[in-house]
Amino acid sequence: MAFDINKIRNDFPILKQQVYNKPFVYFDNAATTQKPLKVIERMNKVYRETNSNIHRGVHYLSDITTRDFEHARETIRSFINAKHDHEIIFTPGTTSGINLVAFSFGEKFVSEGDEILISALEHHANIVPWQMLCKRKGAKLRVIPMNDDGELILDEYEKLLSSRTRIVAVTHVANSIGTVNPVKHIIKSAHRLGVPVLVDGAQAVQHGRVDVQELGADFYVFSGHKMYGPTGIGALYGREEILEELPPYQTGGEMVDQVTFEETTFNRLPFKFEAGTPNYIGAIGMAAAVEYLQETGLEEVAVHEKDLLDYGTGRLSEFEELVFFGRAKEKISVLSFVLEDIHPYDAGMVIDKYGIAVRTGTHCAQPVMDRFGIRGTIRASLAFYNTREEIDRLCQAIRKVIQMFK
Ligand code: PMP
């Protein structure tokens, strides 16, 4: 199917509105994406026609919803090319997926003196759970450094890997500055020492094809709301062999087999990790978002977004006052910059008045800002429904910001 930007924009009702009497421009896609009608209507249909709790009813509607939920799991499996459906655990999102692994893997495999390796580019969600684990166990958090362009220094990574390393946790794409990390290479090096790798895919799956088997990832986590699906749902992929070995994270209904007051046995995968009523309507909505992305064409999405990134980089470079952060050779969908000594928050407030949503601040990545010695950036994060005209509008607003504050 040809990539038709007008049709695509029509699929997203929220984009049609005016903000401050100006056509709305949404450049905060790394925080959350907007939802196509296909997703909204699919979830509506469940609420209106088939809603029933899953896996436990023998009745008609429960049966339909259970099938739709398990079909959603299969859709997510095929989206990232996992081997088995039961390797897909539904979670409330990326943060929950990382916490699950940090807790469960940490409980079983991490002890005093061990090391956990993360990178300088992580979102707080892929720092704090590991930090807490290290505190609980007396383990040490080590960090792969980055260079001034925002690329991880792989030689340093190789040096940090050792017999003490228990797990490596890295982001696929950095939300703050858009660097695409060479995760396949990172995984290969870790596997040479038998160390498993968790990849934070929150900013990756919506921008191009991800194949967890091809990457060799042991764990891969992402959120529905950042890939045109609903909030409150996400997925954790884990290789069967490793998931089988992990103890449960949260406990309660659904994740059990036999329960007595003395003893409990646990359900098989994936249910062992899905305690309580899962967000089944969220999962069905997330699967609809996957279908929408696949119908649009992930290759076409990547081409359009690359064009926007190149165009935006070129247009913004015209401002002498503008300094980019993140100049990695492999980079997607994020324009992160400051305007000389204008506070990013002041700039964001003015840009907002032109009907343009950007994010300002540290983007939940304070160590990235510290590395660059800045208090934050202005971040325009792109999606496939954005256009070159919208980038031109952003440039006009930036011109006003500079005029106003200089
Ligand atoms: N990791 C990255 C790279 C992110 O961009 C985000 C969200 N900004 C998260 C993790 C956390 O995702 P969520 O809030 O959906 O759990």
Boltz pocket constraint, residues with backbone or C-beta under 6 A from the ligand:
constraints:
  - pocket:
      binder: B
      contacts: [[A, 30], [A, 31], [A, 92], [A, 93], [A, 94], [A, 95], [A, 96], [A, 123], [A, 125], [A, 126], [A, 171], [A, 173], [A, 174], [A, 175], [A, 200], [A, 202], [A, 203], [A, 223], [A, 363], [A, 364]]
      max_distance: 6.0
